[in-house]
Amino acid sequence: MKKHFCPCTPKTAFERYELSQGLLAKRCPSCAAVLLALEDYRQWRDRHFPEIPVAEPAAVPGQEEHSKVRVCPSCQHIMGRYRTGSAESFWLDYCPGCQLVWLDKGEWAQLEASDLALHLDTILTERWQRLIKERKTLSFRDALLEKRFDAESLPEIRRVKNWLDAHPRRKDILVYLGENH
C-alpha cells in the first residue's frame, strides 16, 4: 500500500484507520483528515448495505469553505470539489484519477448524520452537483420574490406559475401576456 503524506505538517504520514465498522481508510494523526479509497468504500457499502435507498440533495450541516484547494496526496494533481448538499453544506475533495476522497475532520460523521454516508458515489456525480445548483438558484429566486411582493400575493404568483409551467400552450400564453401589458 502506497504511503501518503498529509500537507498539514511536513512528513506526517497517513495511518491505517477504521472509519466505520469494517471500512478501512487512512487518517492523519495530526489533523484527523481521512483519505478514503472509493474501491474500499464500495466494497464496504455493498457488503454491509445491499439495498441502498435513493438520496436527494438536502441541507447538510457543515461549514462551507471556498478557499481550500487540495492536492491529491497520491498523484499531486488538484482534487475536484463536490458539494454534499444544498444550503451551507460542506464540500468533498475527490481525485478521479486515484479514486481518493479527502474528508476533513468530522465530515464522515456529518455524512452519516445526514444519511448520505451510503451515497458517496452519488454525491460525486454531475447529476447530484447540477441538482444542488438548480435548487440553490430556485432558493435565490424565491428570496427575490419575497422581497418584491407582499405575503398575500406570493401564493397566487406561485400557483399561476405552476399552472403556466404545466400548461401545454405555455409559450402562446406568455406571448399573449407580453403583448398586452
Buried (B, 14 or more C-beta within 10 A) or exposed (E): EEEBEBEEEEEBEBEEBEBBEEBBBBBBBEBBBBBBBBEBBEBBBEEEEEEEEEBEBBEBEBEEEEEEEBBBBBEEEEBBBBBBBBBEBBBBBBBEEBBBBBBBEBBBEBBEEBEBBBBBEBBBEEEBBEBBEEBBEEEEEEEEBEEEEEEEEBEEEEEEEEEEEEEEEEEEEEEEEEEEE
